[in-house]
Amino acid sequence: MYLSEDQVRSLLGYPELIAAIRQALIDFSAGKVEQPLRSVLRVKDADGGQFGWFAAMPVIAGDYLAVKSVTFFPGNTSLGLPTHLATIELRERATGRPLVVMDGRLITEMRTAAVSAVAVEALAAPGARTLGILGSGVQARSHIEALRHVWPAFREPGSIRVWSRKARNAEGLADEYGAEAVAIEEASGCDVVLVATSSPLPVLMGKWLAPNALVVAVGAVSPQLREMDDEAMRGCLIAESRLSAESESGDVILSDSKVFAEIGEVLVGGVQLPAGGRRVFKSVGMAIEDLTGAALVWKALNSSGA
C-alpha cells in the first residue's frame, strides 16, 4: 500500500504529532530507540560536480521498524519541485512484515516543526512574546503553524517578524500569516529566533541576539554548512541527539561547540539548565521522528476503516 502526500495530509495533524514527538524524544534519550547516524551518498553529475545527496535513515522503536529514504536537490526549485523528497517504509516489529509505504516529504516538514514546538515549549523564556523567522520557505510556514499550537503569544498581531534574502518572499509570508516583513537585524532580535534557510554561510550573527533569546536552528544539516556564527553558538546548546548534532551539524562542528543536553533529558527534568542567558536548540532531524509521524498516519488510516 502506498499513501500519497495528500492522503498523509488528511490523516496527520499538529496536536497529536507534537504530543507523540515529545514522547519520542524522551524515549530516544532514555535509550529506547535503536537508530544509527544517517547514511549519506553525495550525488554527482557526469563531470564529478556535486548537485545533491541521497540518505537512508533506519530506526527501530516501539512496535515498528522504519526507514526513510530522502533526497536533497537544491536545483529542484527552478524545476518547480521540492528540494527535499522522501518516502517512508513502515514495518511490523514483531514479524518484519511490511505495513505501508508513504510519501515522506510532508512528514519531514511537519515533524521538524513539531520538534521545534516541543523545544520552544520547554526552552523559551516564560515571557517570550515575539518570534523572528529567518527564511520564507516551507519550514517557515510549518513552524508558524506548529508553534502557534504551543505558544499562544505567537497568534497575536505583530508578534511574528520575517526576513528573507528575497524581500518579496518575506512580504508574501508576512501577509499570509499576519506577520511583519523586517530587516534581518530586527528579526534576529526577537525573543525566539527560528533559522530555517538553505544558506551555506552564517546568516544569524550573535551580536543581534537578545541576552535571553532562544534560537531554534533547523537548516544547514551538513558538517560543511552553517547558519550561525560563532557568537550565536555561544549560548547553552541543546539538541535532539548529542551524537547527531556533534557529527552532522556544521553549526556545531565548525564553532567547536558541545551539546549541553539532549531535549529528551530536559523534558524529564534529567538536567538542570542555566537559569538565564541565551539558549540554542539545534535540530538535524532523526529517523525516530519520521517513524513517529508515519505510525500516527498508519493508526489514523486503520481507525478510519479505509
Buried (B, 14 or more C-beta within 10 A) or exposed (E): EEBEBEBBBBBBEBEBBBBBBBBBBBBBBEEBBEBEBBEBEEEEEEEEEEEBBBBBBBBBBBEBBBBBBBBBBEEBEEEEEBBBBBBBBBBEEEEEEEBBBBBBBBBBBBBBBBBBBBBBBBBBBEEBBBBBBBBBBBBBBBBBEBBBBBBEBBBEEEBBBBBBBEEEBBBBBBEEBEBBBBEBEBBBBBBBBBBBBBBBEBBBBBEBBBEBBBBBBBBBBBBEBBBBBBBBBBBBBBBBBBBBBBBBBBBBBBBEBEBBBBBBBBBEEEEEBEEEEBBBBBBBBBBBBBBBBBBBBBEBBEEEEE
